[in-house]
Amino acid sequence: MSHAPLEREVLARQDGAPLARLAWVGAAVGTVGLVASLLLAGAHTQRFYASWLVAYLYGLSIALGSLFFTLVVFLCRASWGVAVRRVAENVMATLPLFAVLFVPIWIGRHELFSWTDAAEVAQNPILLGKRPYLNDTFFLIRALLYFVAWSGLAVYFSRQSQQQDASGDERITRRLQRVAAPGLLIFALTLTFAAVDWIMSIEPEWYSTMIGVYYFTGSTLAAFAFLIIVITAIQARGPLRGVVTVEHMHDLGKLLFGFTVFWAYIAFSQYFLIWYANIPEETAYYMHRAHGSWGTIGTALIFGHFVVPFFFLMSRAIKRSAPLLVGAALWLLAMHFMDLYWCVMPIFSPHGAELYALDATTMIAVGGFVLGAFGWTSSRRALVPLGDPRLAESLSFENV
């Protein structure tokens, strides 16, 4: 593979070493957040586990969305995405960390999931019927399978991409293109079951056939928002300038817009199907979220997660303006957190939303550790897949 002299000069500056400091800062911030959370948890044990679950689902969603983007870029042979793919690879490379961050959820499962209470299950025929699936042993086995699948895909694609940097072997690209299709199938199944286990089973009498795609949509939207912010921040320090251009950011903006619409479609479809069927076990979910401050948050999500970003991101000029696009990405990341908070917390605060310091400290803990892992991974490799045969085409990409 050959590049023009200017291209070689630009690519030579794509070293991830400047992000090494982020690894230490992220680890320090995460440790402070964890210590603060443990100190605050003494008087509010259940709230600690609930807040940790929200923070965990939030961080995990960004890593999973990045894994999905990487798989799709290979499957669709999307040359434009090559220039931004390595950043997504570095985000998805944090997935093994989430096996460790899952430990508090496993420890606190009796505080989070009522189906772990044998006495309650024995008195509830619905829970008794779900016992073969909702039990401690199978719950842990499924979680381990998720982590093996996600970490296996992330590590395999990441290492193959790194090897190609050194060898320039085009066969690696063709191999990853073949693996991407079954990888997406594994991704879809594991993410769906994880959403059932970690979101839907908080209210074990409730069920929805759309919870998996609902979490997937928010995850992918959050991943694109995170990539926009991170790439812009990296460019401010020098790397990725001249490689990731306004054309690539424009496409990321279009994906951000598209998944904003997709999230609204899925959210409305889930609500509409439950409303139309009017089955008590299903409608209870929205009854918990339709009154008081939870109803206010639900209304805010309609406008903040869809209406406002829909009209804002519709403009081509905004998607080609770095400050405005970053502003939209930050807004949608905030809305994504509100969405997950609205999905998880009403069962623990049935009388209305109650803000606790633990909500902030757990986010600081999980966010710090994830950013630290991202910084450590990014600092050990080039920020662009230098050996990918489609890189030259990606560098010259233009929207039409």
Stockholm file with secondary structure:
# STOCKHOLM 1.0

chainA/1-400         MSHAPLEREVLARQDGAPLARLAWVGAAVGTVGLVASLLLAGAHTQRFYASWLVAYLYGLSIALGSLFFTLVVFLCRASWGVAVRRVAENVMATLPLFAVLFVPIWIGRHELFSWTDAAEVAQNPILLGKRPYLNDTFFLIRALLYFVAWSGLAVYFSRQSQQQDASGDERITRRLQRVAAPGLLIFALTLTFAAVDWIMSIEPEWYSTMIGVYYFTGSTLAAFAFLIIVITAIQARGPLRGVVTVEHMHDLGKLLFGFTVFWAYIAFSQYFLIWYANIPEETAYYMHRAHGSWGTIGTALIFGHFVVPFFFLMSRAIKRSAPLLVGAALWLLAMHFMDLYWCVMPIFSPHGAELYALDATTMIAVGGFVLGAFGWTSSRRALVPLGDPRLAESLSFENV
#=GR chainA/1-400 SS CCCCHHHHHHHTTCBSGGGHHHHHHHHHHHHHHHHHHHHHHTTCHHHHHHHHHHHHHHHHHHHHHHHHHHHHHHHTTCGGGHHHHHHHHHHHTTTTHHHHHTHHHHHTHHHHCGGGCHHHHHHCHHHHHTTTTSSHHHHHHHHHHHHHHHHHHHHHHHHHHHHHHHHCCHHHHHHHHHHHHHHHHHHHHHHHHHHHHHTGGGSTTCCCTTHHHHHHHHHHHHHHHHHHHHHHHHHHTSTTTTTSCHHHHHHHHHHHHHHHHHHHHHHHHHHHHHHHHCCHHHHHHHHTTSSHHHHHHHHHHHIIIIIHHHHHHTCHHHHTCHHHHHHHHHHHHHHHHHHHHHHHGGGTCTTSCCCCHHHHHHHHHHHHHHHHHHHHHHHTSBSSCTTCTTHHHHHTCCCC
#=GC SS_cons         CCCCHHHHHHHTTCBSGGGHHHHHHHHHHHHHHHHHHHHHHTTCHHHHHHHHHHHHHHHHHHHHHHHHHHHHHHHTTCGGGHHHHHHHHHHHTTTTHHHHHTHHHHHTHHHHCGGGCHHHHHHCHHHHHTTTTSSHHHHHHHHHHHHHHHHHHHHHHHHHHHHHHHHCCHHHHHHHHHHHHHHHHHHHHHHHHHHHHHTGGGSTTCCCTTHHHHHHHHHHHHHHHHHHHHHHHHHHTSTTTTTSCHHHHHHHHHHHHHHHHHHHHHHHHHHHHHHHHCCHHHHHHHHTTSSHHHHHHHHHHHIIIIIHHHHHHTCHHHHTCHHHHHHHHHHHHHHHHHHHHHHHGGGTCTTSCCCCHHHHHHHHHHHHHHHHHHHHHHHTSBSSCTTCTTHHHHHTCCCC
//
